[in-house]
Amino acid sequence: MIKQQLSQKLLQKLSPQQIQFIKLLQLNTLNFEERVEEELLENPAIESGKDESDENEGGFEESDDLDFGSKEEEFDVSDYMNDDDGGVHLSGDYSGDDEEKEFMPAVYHTSFRERLLEQLTSVMRTKEEEILAGQIVGTLDDDGYLRRPLSAIKNDLLFTQNIKTTPEELERILEMIHEMDPAGIGARDLKECLLLQIKRKQEVSNNPIYKLAFQIIDEAMNDFSKRHYQKMAKKFSVSEDYLKEALDFISKLNPKPAQSGSEGATNKDFIIPDFIVTESYGELEVRLNSKNAPELRVSQSYNETLKSYEASKEKTKAQKDAVQYIKQKLDSAKWFIDSVKQRQNTLLATMNKIVELQKDYFLSGDESDLKPMILKDIAEAIGMDISTISRVASSKYVETDFGILLLKNFFTEGITTDSGEEVSNREVKKILKDAVDDENKQKPLTDEALKKILQEKGYQIARRTVAKYREQLNIPVARLRKEL
């Protein structure tokens, strides 16, 4: 028997406008600019640039109202039945001083795959070899390694391009790719990657150090990775000084060939800051990157067309449909502009509070001046939700007088010293890094020894916390830091 019952649930649902604001808020400057241009293309009821009648030359302010205005000229509603507005102009520039333009460099880099494909025509002898090589290059991961078995690539070629080949033929093609730049590209593991780079060096010089380095990687990779120096010296019958020269050479090889220098350059090589903080006579000024403050307005022609329809006595079905379309576009334009204004206000409020709390750091650039600060501190100070502050801090950068910094790095845990003073864990990490840099590399400091050093300086932290900070600093364990 089916029983019916009533139940009450308390649910929190976001409006479409709130969802739009949240999506805009978490975008960095580059993605936000792309999103604005996309909206300008999709919605002819929104336009960029200043309104000639707009007296406010500074862009949006919190008190600004959208001016829909009116004209006496009559419009034909049927002119607005499609999306082709014909009047939206996308400007690649932005209003602002020339000095601000230098913060937005237009940079383009080809990927390492594109460079490899350019080399194929001169290395491969036939069109079929180019196709096979192109398939292998397309399979390489972002570090330049071939992680997929050749037998699987053979099947890929058969299923996708109806090309029959063999693993042996692909192996021959792969060996040709190994001769291309950068050295080590197409390796299947770290050992092969290092051997390929050493072989490239041996081709131009008969240095005996290269020969020993090749032997170490080829015959004693396990001992090398575990820093068993005495064992390697005995195995190859060489002195510690000679072994050290070979190990120094190996340490300069690149374990990720696709990301070496210009070979690995991508669009990640440059950063567009979201905020700019400048100092003048001890006072700090915060401003948004100009691309975060676009001048947007609702199309006057769309608004006036709507008013013209309302004044019309006769309303055909076509006119009603057109007006419904126009209303949707106008509402969408207003919501988007409101979301952009809300995004600007939220970004500025958050950044201003961060600068206020970390004023000493922004004046000096010294990490020891960083104060402990968490998302909750900013959220409570400006009356916003923690999730909102988290979206602002995520993937945003600030330009300062001493470099471009990731915003989320300003949020650090606090550690209380023996004197009762609360300091940022960044200060502890700096002490930790300095201790490792100054250690005796023949007897590197263990996590327990590092803990004692910190405790002597008044930081009472556990060994596991030392290990956590060490890992965050990308510092290997003591065994892997050992040198001859």
Helices and strands as residue ranges (DSSP letters): H 16-25, H 29-42, E 46-48, G 77-80, H 98-101, H 112-123, H 127-139, H 150-161, H 167-177, H 190-204, H 208-219, H 221-225, H 229-235, H 240-251, G 257-259, G 261-264, G 267-269, E 275-280, E 283-288, G 290-292, E 296-298, H 300-311, H 317-357, H 359-364, G 367-369, H 375-382, H 386-393, E 397-400, E 403-406, G 407-410, E 414-416, E 422-424, H 425-437, H 447-456, H 463-472, H 478-481
